Amino acid sequence: MQPAGSFYDTKEGIFEFNGTSMVPLKGCEKLKGEEINSIMAFKGKNNLLICTLDKGLFLYDGNELKEWNVPVRSEERVRGN
């Protein structure tokens, strides 16, 4: 899995192109309807860092999506307020 092969649809969620068709990423169902800011490779070939507008950061290992709770200075700074 590479971030370049990952695609996001606001209503349907995150998909990956498997060479012949688009398939949903297993375990990422809870991000359906969320605004994704970026998807990038993270710590290894099969790991992704997924950044959302309202729900924060998530780590995806190819099977499971986990929230990544990292401290930030303040929510207002992150949002630019």
C-alpha positions as CSV (number, residue, x, y, z in Angstrom):
1,M,0.0,0.0,0.0
2,Q,1.4,3.4,-1.0
3,P,-0.3,6.8,-0.4
4,A,-0.1,7.5,-4.2
5,G,-2.5,4.5,-4.7
6,S,-5.0,5.7,-2.0
7,F,-8.0,7.8,-3.0
8,Y,-10.6,9.4,-0.9
9,D,-14.3,10.0,-1.6
10,T,-16.2,12.2,0.9
11,K,-19.2,9.9,1.0
12,E,-17.7,6.5,0.4
13,G,-14.4,6.6,2.3
14,I,-10.8,5.7,1.5
15,F,-10.0,3.4,-1.5
16,E,-6.9,1.8,-3.0
17,F,-6.4,0.9,-6.6
18,N,-5.4,-2.8,-6.7
19,G,-4.3,-2.8,-10.4
20,T,-7.7,-3.5,-11.8
21,S,-10.3,-1.7,-9.6
22,M,-10.9,0.6,-6.6
23,V,-11.3,-1.3,-3.4
24,P,-12.2,0.2,0.0
25,L,-9.4,0.1,2.6
26,K,-10.4,-2.5,5.3
27,G,-10.8,-0.9,8.7
28,C,-11.3,2.7,7.5
29,E,-15.1,2.7,7.6
30,K,-15.3,5.2,10.5
31,L,-13.7,7.9,8.2
32,K,-16.7,7.9,5.8
33,G,-18.1,11.4,5.6
34,E,-15.0,13.0,7.2
35,E,-12.9,15.6,5.4
36,I,-9.4,14.1,4.8
37,N,-6.6,16.7,4.5
38,S,-3.8,14.3,3.6
39,I,-2.7,10.7,3.4
40,M,1.0,9.9,3.5
41,A,3.4,7.0,4.1
42,F,4.5,6.7,7.7
43,K,7.1,4.4,9.3
44,G,7.2,1.6,6.8
45,K,5.9,0.5,3.5
46,N,2.4,-0.5,4.7
47,N,1.7,2.3,7.1
48,L,-0.3,5.4,6.4
49,L,-0.8,8.6,8.4
50,I,-4.2,10.0,7.7
51,C,-5.0,13.6,8.7
52,T,-8.6,14.7,9.0
53,L,-10.0,18.2,9.5
54,D,-12.2,17.5,12.5
55,K,-11.2,14.1,14.0
56,G,-7.4,14.5,14.1
57,L,-4.7,12.0,13.1
58,F,-5.0,8.3,12.4
59,L,-2.5,5.6,11.8
60,Y,-3.4,2.8,9.4
61,D,-1.3,-0.4,9.2
62,G,-3.1,-2.1,6.3
63,N,-5.7,-3.8,8.5
64,E,-6.6,-1.5,11.4
65,L,-7.2,2.2,11.8
66,K,-6.2,3.7,15.1
67,E,-6.5,7.3,16.4
68,W,-3.1,8.8,17.0
69,N,-3.4,11.1,20.0
70,V,-0.5,13.4,20.0
71,P,-0.3,16.7,22.0
72,V,-0.8,20.0,20.1
73,R,-0.4,23.4,21.5
74,S,-4.1,24.2,21.2
75,E,-7.0,23.5,18.9
76,E,-7.3,27.1,18.1
77,R,-3.8,27.2,16.7
78,V,-4.3,24.1,14.6
79,R,-7.4,25.6,13.0
80,G,-5.8,29.0,12.6
81,N,-8.1,30.9,14.9
